[in-house]
């Protein structure tokens, strides 16, 4: 299940720490956090799932909830192999879920 459908107070701190209050299977609210640097990298200026440490080569990292469904979008300027920055974004709900009140990577 995409985490944002069962979450409140979603934010990204320090450019890479995803935090939210997630609801578990009992409906209880649980504070949770997840380091996006452990599953999200930079591949020649593009976000890459299954890699690591995107924030080490990123600038101007922002996070917003967009649209009527509050889709969680992470944006950053990522440096490519030539050192040039490019504006990129990624939908965190594509691969981050809520497993009984804890974030997990799909």
ROTINU-840577 format. One line per 8 residues: number of its first residue (from 1); their letters; for each residue x, y, z of N, C-alpha, C. Coordinates in steps of 0.1 Angstrom, whole numbers, plus 5000, padded with zeros to 4 digits. Layout:
! ROTINU-840577
NUM) a) X:Y:Z:X:Y:Z:X:Y:Z; ... $
***
This chain:
! ROTINU-840577
1) xxxxxxxx) 5008:4988:5000:5000:5000:5000:5009:5012:5000; 5006:5022:4991:5013:5034:4991:5011:5041:5005; 5022:5046:5011:5021:5051:5024:5013:5063:5026; 5012:5072:5016:5006:5085:5018:4990:5084:5020; 4985:5073:5016:4970:5071:5017:4966:5068:5032; 4976:5064:5040:4974:5061:5054:4983:5068:5063; 4986:5081:5059:4996:5088:5067:4991:5103:5069; 4997:5109:5079:4994:5123:5083:5008:5129:5085 $
9) xxxxxxxx) 5008:5142:5084:5020:5150:5088:5032:5145:5080; 5031:5143:5067:5042:5138:5059:5052:5149:5056; 5065:5146:5058:5075:5157:5055:5088:5150:5052; 5098:5157:5047:5111:5152:5045:5120:5162:5052; 5128:5157:5062:5137:5165:5070:5152:5163:5065; 5160:5173:5066:5174:5172:5062:5176:5167:5048; 5166:5169:5040:5167:5165:5026:5166:5151:5022; 5166:5142:5032:5165:5128:5029:5158:5119:5040 $
17) xxxxxxxx) 5153:5124:5051:5146:5116:5061:5131:5118:5059; 5125:5108:5054:5110:5108:5053:5104:5105:5066; 5095:5114:5071:5088:5113:5084:5073:5114:5082; 5066:5107:5090:5051:5108:5089:5045:5101:5101; 5033:5103:5103:5025:5095:5113:5017:5085:5104; 5020:5073:5105:5014:5062:5097:5003:5055:5106; 4993:5050:5100:4983:5042:5107:4986:5027:5105; 4985:5020:5116:4988:5006:5115:4974:4998:5113 $
25) xxxxxxxx) 4975:4985:5112:4963:4977:5109:4952:4979:5120; 4955:4983:5132:4945:4986:5143:4940:5000:5142; 4945:5008:5133:4941:5022:5132:4948:5031:5141; 4958:5026:5148:4966:5035:5157:4976:5043:5149; 4979:5055:5153:4988:5064:5147:5002:5061:5153; 5012:5059:5144:5025:5055:5147:5035:5065:5141; 5044:5071:5148:5054:5080:5142:5064:5071:5136; 5068:5074:5123:5077:5066:5115:5087:5075:5108 $
33) xxxxxxxx) 5099:5069:5105:5108:5076:5097:5116:5066:5088; 5121:5072:5077:5128:5063:5067:5138:5071:5060; 5151:5067:5060:5162:5074:5053:5161:5071:5038; 5157:5080:5030:5156:5078:5016:5170:5076:5009; 5180:5080:5016:5194:5077:5010:5197:5062:5010; 5190:5054:5017:5193:5040:5017:5186:5033:5005; 5177:5039:4998:5171:5033:4986:5170:5041:4974; 5175:5054:4975:5174:5063:4963:5187:5069:4960 $
41) xxxxxxxx) 5192:5067:4948:5205:5072:4944:5204:5082:4932; 5215:5086:4928:5217:5095:4916:5224:5087:4905; 5218:5085:4894:5224:5078:4883:5226:5088:4872; 5237:5094:4871:5241:5104:4860:5230:5115:4859; 5226:5120:4871:5217:5132:4871:5202:5128:4872; 5199:5116:4874:5185:5111:4875:5184:5103:4888; 5172:5104:4894:5169:5096:4906:5169:5081:4901; 5174:5072:4910:5174:5058:4907:5170:5050:4920 $
49) xxxxxxxx) 5159:5043:4919:5155:5034:4930:5164:5023:4931; 5167:5018:4943:5175:5007:4946:5190:5011:4946; 5193:5023:4945:5207:5028:4947:5207:5035:4960; 5218:5044:4962:5219:5050:4975:5225:5064:4974; 5223:5072:4984:5229:5085:4987:5227:5096:4977; 5214:5097:4972:5211:5107:4962:5214:5121:4968; 5212:5123:4981:5214:5136:4987:5228:5141:4987; 5238:5132:4986:5252:5136:4985:5255:5144:4972 $
57) xxxxxxxx) 5247:5142:4962:5250:5149:4949:5238:5158:4945; 5230:5162:4955:5218:5170:4952:5218:5183:4958; 5211:5193:4952:5210:5206:4957:5195:5210:4957; 5191:5219:4965:5177:5225:4965:5167:5214:4966; 5168:5205:4975:5159:5194:4977:5146:5199:4984; 5135:5196:4978:5122:5200:4983:5112:5188:4983; 5102:5190:4991:5091:5179:4991:5078:5186:4992; 5068:5181:4984:5055:5186:4984:5045:5174:4982 $
65) xxxxxxxx) 5033:5177:4987:5021:5168:4985:5013:5174:4974; 5011:5167:4963:5005:5174:4951:4992:5167:4947; 4983:5175:4942:4970:5171:4936:4960:5167:4947; 4948:5163:4943:4938:5160:4952:4941:5148:4961; 4950:5139:4956:4953:5127:4964:4965:5130:4973; 4971:5141:4972:4983:5144:4980:4995:5135:4977; 4998:5134:4964:5009:5126:4960:5022:5131:4965; 5031:5123:4971:5043:5128:4977:5054:5129:4967 $
73) xxxxxxxx) 5058:5141:4963:5068:5143:4953:5081:5149:4959; 5092:5143:4956:5105:5148:4960:5111:5154:4948; 5117:5167:4950:5123:5174:4939:5137:5177:4943; 5146:5177:4934:5160:5181:4936:5167:5185:4923; 5178:5192:4925:5187:5194:4914:5198:5183:4916; 5199:5174:4906:5209:5163:4907:5220:5166:4898; 5232:5163:4902:5244:5165:4895:5247:5153:4886; 5250:5155:4873:5253:5144:4864:5268:5142:4864 $
81) xxxxxxxx) 5273:5132:4856:5287:5129:4856:5296:5141:4851; 5291:5150:4843:5298:5161:4839:5298:5173:4849; 5291:5171:4860:5290:5181:4871:5279:5191:4869; 5270:5189:4859:5259:5198:4856:5247:5194:4864; 5240:5204:4869:5228:5202:4877:5215:5201:4868; 5206:5192:4871:5193:5191:4863:5182:5190:4873; 5171:5196:4870:5159:5195:4879:5152:5182:4877; 5150:5174:4888:5144:5161:4887:5133:5160:4898 $
89) xxxxxxxx) 5124:5151:4896:5114:5148:4906:5111:5133:4906; 5106:5129:4917:5102:5115:4918:5090:5113:4928; 5081:5104:4924:5069:5101:4932:5073:5091:4943; 5074:5094:4955:5079:5085:4966:5069:5074:4968; 5056:5076:4964:5046:5065:4966:5048:5054:4956; 5057:5055:4946:5059:5045:4936:5065:5033:4943; 5074:5035:4953:5081:5024:4959:5082:5024:4974; 5076:5034:4980:5076:5034:4995:5062:5031:5000 $
97) xxxxxxxx) 5061:5022:5009:5048:5018:5014:5047:5018:5029; 5035:5015:5034:5032:5014:5048:5029:5000:5052; 5037:4994:5060:5035:4980:5065:5032:4980:5080; 5019:4981:5083:5015:4981:5097:5021:4992:5105; 5022:5004:5100:5027:5015:5107:5042:5018:5105; 5049:5011:5096:5063:5013:5093:5065:5015:5079; 5074:5024:5075:5078:5025:5061:5085:5013:5056; 5083:5009:5043:5091:4999:5037:5093:5002:5022 $
105) xx) 5104:4997:5017:5107:4999:5003:5103:4987:4995; 5095:4989:4984:5090:4978:4975:5100:4975:4964 $
***
